[in-house]
Amino acid sequence: MTSELAVRTHGLTKQFDNQIAVKNVDLQIRSGEVFGLIGPNGAGKTTLIRMLAAAEEPTAGEIYVTGERFLRGQNNPDLKRKLGYLPDDFPLYDDLSVWDYLDYFARLYFLKDPERSQRLYEVIELVELENKRDSPIGTLSRGMKQRLSLARSIIHNPALLLLDEPVSGLDPIARVQVRNIIKSLQQQGMTILISSHILSDLAELCDSIGIMELGSLVESSGLQDLYDRSSQQEIIISTLGNAEDLQIELRKHDLVKRCEVLPNSSSGANSGAKNVAIQFIGNSEDSAALLRSLVNAGIPIIDFHRTQESLENIFFNLGYKQTS
């Protein structure tokens, strides 16, 4: 992943009549990363994505995509060619076959043979619709239709892919298939912004997270940094020594806020181990330093397991309310 910015906005604002839907958003997304956008309904996520997709003109502010500025009041054809956009309600043409549908959009992007046919084969294989190539769209399942919509949005190999609730209403198997496609696209170098209420999916996919509330971007950071700053971590430590000695050593550390000896659940070769759970408010480097200090103090540590709170819990702990 490079440090080059695929997206940069400054003071981005959208007002409808007397209502401000997006307010002074400064957003940065690095090239090659997957950026997750979360927030309650009405927070402004879809409006922000539509502005980035050049489907909605900003009231104020600036948008840059791979360094090119969005110009208000103009068509921005070069910028639009860099974009792929999958809204949550894009219509499909049920009478067309999968191949003809994708071929139609490829022609709209001026792809010419033999490159056009090669690209169609590539995206159909990527979304796993090879055996449905000649089938009418109306005969496809909901999950297949969503994968086809995703194929349509990347047919021109955009630099930036914008996905608004791409797994909404899909069953677990279909969600996994869409997640795998997104991972493959990132591996190919594509930058992806994805909005979703399914935070477990974002936790698996994203490098960075942005949180919107009442039109403002109230949080934007790397996912691991968000975990480190916001989660209430628990560390389980197992020792072959005396649990009291371990507790005494742990209480010397300011970042350890709770210390509890757990009932012995070890078996086999480590059946004599004592397990201690601590609440820890430090980051990854701090937990590594804690482990080193315990070892240096002569505590015989045999396991040191750092758990991680879910993204959903962090979202709630930050004071926001997830809605569906």
Beta strands, then each sheet from edge to edge (+ up, - down):
strand 1: 5-16
strand 2: 19-25
strand 3: 28-30
strand 4: 34-38
strand 5: 60-65
strand 6: 68-69
strand 7: 83-86
strand 8: 160-164
strand 9: 191-195
strand 10: 208-213
strand 11: 216-222
strand 12: 233-239
strand 13: 256-262
strand 14: 274-280
strand 15: 301-306
sheet 1: 2+ 1- 3+
sheet 2: 2+ 1- 5+ 6-
sheet 3: 7+ 8+ 9+ 4+ 10+ 11-
sheet 4: 13+ 14- 12+ 15-
end
